[in-house]
């Protein structure tokens, strides 16, 4: 009797364990997120002490909003936003502060190595966080009278206390 070739293939192929797959994960792992927060908190403390001698950072308060680590923890993208950078006149100042942080990565990486306990200290790349600008644009959009009118109308329709009455409280239902 001859053995089926499919049986040999089935026995040599390993099936993934429950909850695991061979496909790459869609987002960062829990370990990456925890290590990213550890790096973020350490960078905040380092920047709070103000040990950087770059003129673009003198007297500048910088917010570290997020740190994204690569799966091997060798690279980190650090999202920063200088205080008040959302104002148009301070956009250039914010770009200068981000460039100054990128010039100081060697120093910051050395301080980071003393502050946290990771096998490898990641290479840092500082990027200006645009989420504040996007939030400001959304606020401007919501403040637009036409959009505000539509939002108010939708809130009146969704209000359970309204019970089919006119939103102004007068006229026929």
Buried (B, 14 or more C-beta within 10 A) or exposed (E): EEEEEEEEEEEEEEEEEEEEEEEEEEEBEEEBBEBBEBBBBBBEEBBEEEEBEBEBBEEBEBBBBBBBBEEEBEBBBBBBBBEEBBEEEBBEBBBBBBBBBBBBBEBBBEBBEEBBEBEEBBEBEBBBBEEBBEEEEEEEEEEEEEEEEEEEEEEEEEEEEEEEBEEEEEEEE
